[in-house]
Amino acid sequence: MRPPRGFDPNHPFIDDIRMKDFVASVALTEEQICSGNVMRDFGSACRKMAPLVEFTTRALGLKF
């Protein structure tokens, strides 16, 4: 895989620079999905992933 345009192919972090996606997930069980508390559990899962979302939005110069 080639480095992105403008990046030195020998950069010490070239493998990280090549990454194009960030993925975060929190597993919910079938019991959680089918319960009356699904929105509470979903909201809790979203809050757990908020630090990654905040980091990426600020890194892109966007408001969080």
C-alpha positions in Angstrom: 0.0 0.0 0.0 1.3 3.4 -1.0 1.5 6.3 1.5 -0.9 9.2 1.1 0.2 11.9 -1.2 2.8 14.3 0.4 3.9 11.8 3.1 7.4 10.3 3.2 7.1 6.5 2.7 9.8 6.1 5.3 8.1 8.2 8.0 8.3 6.3 11.3 4.5 6.4 11.7 3.6 5.6 8.0 1.5 2.6 9.0 -0.6 4.8 11.2 -0.8 7.6 8.6 -2.1 5.1 6.1 -5.1 4.3 8.3 -8.2 5.9 7.0 -10.9 4.7 9.5 -11.4 4.7 13.2 -13.9 2.1 14.5 -15.3 1.8 18.0 -18.0 -0.5 19.2 -19.6 -1.7 22.4 -21.3 -5.1 22.3 -24.9 -5.3 23.3 -26.5 -8.6 24.1 -29.7 -9.8 22.5 -31.3 -9.5 25.9 -30.2 -5.8 26.1 -31.5 -5.1 22.6 -34.9 -6.7 23.2 -35.4 -5.2 26.7 -37.3 -2.1 27.7 -33.9 -0.5 28.6 -32.5 -0.6 25.1 -32.3 3.2 24.8 -30.6 3.5 28.2 -28.0 0.8 27.2 -27.5 2.4 23.8 -27.0 5.8 25.3 -24.5 4.4 27.7 -22.6 2.7 24.8 -22.5 6.0 22.9 -21.1 7.8 25.9 -18.3 5.2 26.2 -17.3 6.0 22.6 -17.6 9.8 23.0 -13.8 10.3 23.7 -12.9 8.9 20.3 -15.5 11.0 18.6 -14.4 14.1 20.4 -10.7 13.5 19.5 -11.4 13.0 15.8 -13.7 16.0 15.5 -11.3 18.3 17.2 -8.4 16.9 15.2 -10.4 17.8 12.1 -11.0 21.3 13.5 -14.7 20.7 14.1 -16.8 21.5 17.1 -17.7 18.6 19.5 
